[in-house]
Structures are given as structure tokens and as C-alpha cells.
Amino acid sequence: MVQHTARHRVGILGAGNIFGRYVEGMRTLPGLDVVRVADVDPARAERAAADFGIPAWGDGDDLLADDGVDIIVNITPPRFHADTVTAALDAGKHVYVEKPVAATTDQARKVLAAAERGTALLGSAPDTFLGSAVQTARHAVDQELIGEVIGATAFVRSSRAETWHPDPRAFYGPGGGPVLDMGPYYLATLVNCLGPVAQVSAATRVGAPTRKVTSPERVVDEVTVEVPTHASATLTFASGALGTALFSFDVWDTELPRIEIYGTEGTLALPNPNFFDGDVRLKRHQDTEWQVLTPVTELFGAVGSPEQHRRGLGVRDLANAVEGGPLRAGAEFAFHTLDVLESIQTSQQQKRFVTLGSSCERPAPRTSR
Ligand SMILES: NC(=O)c1ccc[n+]([C@@H]2O[C@H](COP(=O)([O-])OP(=O)(O)OC[C@H]3O[C@@H](n4cnc5c(N)ncnc54)[C@H](O)[C@@H]3O)[C@@H](O)[C@H]2O)c1
């Protein structure tokens, strides 16, 4: 286990649904002190500060002006990411932003330009690929336990946001949908294991055009769908591997696996990439049984428990980079995954294969237990 001695003063922007999971997750990790919470609705920030024992609260301007904050964790809805992240980077704060890094690649380019013109670092969710499951799969691929990788499948099924999120409009509006909302977890997993994507072809559609909201604390009763909710894509990786991906907020029940990676010598089966940990299973062609691989890193939380819903490993990754280590959940990686996901819609609209303009290095593997 790496020892961290430096302390990082973290301010959070956005005190909504995922806020508590960030605070709880970061409090399990070394060196991260949550010192301020900000929201466009300061009363919300005040309540969040009181609920979680955070010493300072206010609005976004208060956060930017606070010299006692080194890292801003931006957990506002996607349509606000571009402006709020750019302002924070220009104010000299390191930023870790929830996915997608911005609602569109055009907006994301401006955010990356802001990171490049200053010295502050930019990290972005998802961070679950830093957990033991994807790291173990990556290690297995790198050790060639399945031989040469030929292909992979990914299947994003509905997270049923209308049943649990008080305001699921963002899930069905620009920057949302199964491709942009849940797709980043699956793409981050595939790109981390297989490398960058070179070409995309896809078809998309809307399933049910309105969604009834049944969550107990709902603030709206119905949501109008503004983005595709069912998509099928073929991803050609730069390595030559072929990915087959389904993204759907219309499929609630299925028996398809979430992610599998196929090689010349065998198959790897991965757990839900929305979580950090879980069994990674290997079956080589000569094996009669699947074997569960020993995790190559420490677990983030107990498998199957609410601890897997917490967030924060990506903030710790950014803190490592501030201390001089590699930035794994970095802006270039997040941009490439967003570019791939956006190309799914472009392919549908223009009825053609899309050749990706972006690429990225595979993030450095995590090797410490
Ligand atoms: N909710 C989840 O389960 C979940 C899971 C993973 C990732 N995410 C990501 O986290 C982010 C936030 O999601 P959420 O579900 O918590 O959203 P939410 O709508 O519940 O909360 C967002 C909060 O941000 C505040 N806000 C909006 N604009 C702001 C601005 N300009 N400045 C300051 N505060 C502002 C809102 O007042 C609200 O309190 C999104 O990027 C989403 O993709 C959410």
C-alpha cells in the first residue's frame, strides 16, 4: 500500500444526489479533507455542510475565492461542466469533474484548452476502472492470459433512474441517455484494457418517449426523452480488436453479461463497471471451469454492499498526480471516451462509419495491493 502524507483540501461544487457518496468515499481514502461545499442554491450547500460536518459552505464564487481549497470536485449536472470547470481551472484550482467531462466534445475541447493554458490538473470520472475489478482484468490482458485480444462485448442496461432519482431529467436530456450517462463506465473499462478506439459505427433510437417518475422524493412526475435511449455500436479498436456494444435505458431485464473480453486463448468476464470491485472470471480454452482471479489491488469497498456506490478513487488519483504521480483518470482519457460515445450518435445521424479524431494512451496500471 502506497503511503500518502500530503493533505489535500477539497471543495465540492454541487450538493445533489451523488454528493453524500463522494463525501463518504473520500473520507475512506487518505489525504483528502473536504473543507467546503458550494451549490448554485446556497441553502442546499448549507444543509449539506450541516449534514456532513463540513466547515464552510456557499456558492460557486465563494468556492473559487477560497484560498483554502486546492482541489474542486465538480458534481454539477453535465450541462454545467464546461463553464464551471473552466472557471475553476482558470482560478488555479485542480479539478476532478464527474462524467462526462463536458456535455459535448466541442465543449470538452474548451475545457481541455483551459487545463493546458494553466498549471492546474484536470481529472474526470469515471473512476471505477481504477478499482480492483478492471485493474485485475487489465493485468490479465497484459499478462496475455487470454492470448491476443480479438474482441469484447459491453451491455449497458437501464439504471432505472426514474425509480430512484428525485429529478431524472438529466438522464434523458443532453449529456444524458444510456450512451453518455452509463456508457463512460463501459468505455473506460474497454479503453483501459484494449487501448483507444479507431472507428465507430452505430444505430440508435428512442424507446418509450416519456418516462413516468416513481421515485419517492420526486420533484417531477414525468420526463420527456430528448436523447436516444437504445443504441447498438461496433467499435473497432486501434489494436484491431472489435467491440460490440449495446446501450439501453429501455432494457430493464436481460441475461446478457455486462462486459466480456475475448482472446485467442480464452475469455475474461467482468462485473458491473459501475462498481469498483467484484469477481473477474477467466476461462481458457482448455479449462473446464471458470476461475475467479485474485484481485491485483486492494478493494475499495465490500462487494455487493452500498460501499460500492461511493465515489472518490478518482479524486485520490488526481491527488496522486498533484504529488507527482501518474494521472490515470485524466482529461485526455476522458475526452477520448466521450469522443467515442458521441461518435455513436454521429454515426446514426450521418449513416456512416466515424473515424475517431482523438486517441489516448492506456492509463498506467495500478499495481499496489
Ligand atoms: N446520481 C448518480 O447516481 C450519479 C452517479 C454517477 C455520476 N453522476 C454524475 O454526477 C453529476 C451530478 O449528478 P447528481 O445526480 O448528483 O445531480 P443532481 O441534479 O442531483 O445535483 C446537482 C447539484 O448541482 C447543483 N448545481 C447545478 N448547477 C450548478 C452550478 N452552476 N454551480 C453550482 N451548483 C450547481 C444543483 O443545484 C444540484 O444541487 C453528473 O455529472 C452525473 O452524471 C451521478
The ligand as a MOL file (V3000), in Angstrom:
LIG
                    3D

  0  0  0     0  0            999 V3000
M  V30 BEGIN CTAB
M  V30 COUNTS 44 48 0 0 0
M  V30 BEGIN ATOM
M  V30 1 N -26.6690 10.4840 -9.2470 0
M  V30 2 C -25.9060 9.4760 -9.5830 0
M  V30 3 O -26.1550 8.2970 -9.2780 0
M  V30 4 C -24.6350 9.7160 -10.3480 0
M  V30 5 C -23.7800 8.6560 -10.4990 0
M  V30 6 C -22.6060 8.8420 -11.1610 0
M  V30 7 C -22.3110 10.0680 -11.6910 0
M  V30 8 N -23.1720 11.1100 -11.5660 0 CHG=1
M  V30 9 C -22.7900 12.3950 -12.1470 0
M  V30 10 O -22.6910 13.3490 -11.0900 0
M  V30 11 C -23.0880 14.6270 -11.5580 0
M  V30 12 C -24.1860 15.1480 -10.6340 0
M  V30 13 O -25.2450 14.2160 -10.5920 0
M  V30 14 P -26.3830 14.2980 -9.4680 0
M  V30 15 O -27.2480 13.1410 -9.7470 0
M  V30 16 O -25.7720 14.4640 -8.1290 0 CHG=-1
M  V30 17 O -27.1200 15.6620 -9.9040 0
M  V30 18 P -28.2490 16.4660 -9.1030 0
M  V30 19 O -29.0850 17.1040 -10.1510 0
M  V30 20 O -28.9020 15.6040 -8.0860 0
M  V30 21 O -27.4230 17.5710 -8.3040 0
M  V30 22 C -26.6620 18.5660 -8.9480 0
M  V30 23 C -26.4380 19.7220 -7.9880 0
M  V30 24 O -25.6440 20.6980 -8.6610 0
M  V30 25 C -26.1870 21.9780 -8.3890 0
M  V30 26 N -25.7960 22.8770 -9.4640 0
M  V30 27 C -26.2990 22.9610 -10.7130 0
M  V30 28 N -25.6460 23.8950 -11.4020 0
M  V30 29 C -24.7230 24.4160 -10.6120 0
M  V30 30 C -23.7500 25.4300 -10.7770 0
M  V30 31 N -23.5980 26.0670 -11.9350 0
M  V30 32 N -22.9640 25.7350 -9.7250 0
M  V30 33 C -23.1220 25.0880 -8.5540 0
M  V30 34 N -24.0290 24.1120 -8.3380 0
M  V30 35 C -24.8190 23.7810 -9.3580 0
M  V30 36 C -27.6710 21.7640 -8.2680 0
M  V30 37 O -28.3040 22.8120 -7.5360 0
M  V30 38 C -27.7080 20.4170 -7.5400 0
M  V30 39 O -27.6830 20.5880 -6.1230 0
M  V30 40 C -23.4800 14.4380 -13.0280 0
M  V30 41 O -22.3740 14.7520 -13.8540 0
M  V30 42 C -23.7780 12.9640 -13.1490 0
M  V30 43 O -23.5020 12.4600 -14.4470 0
M  V30 44 C -24.3250 10.9600 -10.8740 0
M  V30 END ATOM
M  V30 BEGIN BOND
M  V30 1 1 1 2
M  V30 2 2 2 3
M  V30 3 1 2 4
M  V30 4 1 4 5
M  V30 5 2 4 44
M  V30 6 2 5 6
M  V30 7 1 6 7
M  V30 8 2 7 8
M  V30 9 1 8 9
M  V30 10 1 8 44
M  V30 11 1 9 10
M  V30 12 1 9 42
M  V30 13 1 10 11
M  V30 14 1 11 12
M  V30 15 1 11 40
M  V30 16 1 12 13
M  V30 17 1 13 14
M  V30 18 2 14 15
M  V30 19 1 14 16
M  V30 20 1 14 17
M  V30 21 1 17 18
M  V30 22 2 18 19
M  V30 23 1 18 20
M  V30 24 1 18 21
M  V30 25 1 21 22
M  V30 26 1 22 23
M  V30 27 1 23 24
M  V30 28 1 23 38
M  V30 29 1 24 25
M  V30 30 1 25 26
M  V30 31 1 25 36
M  V30 32 1 26 27
M  V30 33 1 26 35
M  V30 34 2 27 28
M  V30 35 1 28 29
M  V30 36 1 29 30
M  V30 37 2 29 35
M  V30 38 1 30 31
M  V30 39 2 30 32
M  V30 40 1 32 33
M  V30 41 2 33 34
M  V30 42 1 34 35
M  V30 43 1 36 37
M  V30 44 1 36 38
M  V30 45 1 38 39
M  V30 46 1 40 41
M  V30 47 1 40 42
M  V30 48 1 42 43
M  V30 END BOND
M  V30 END CTAB
M  END
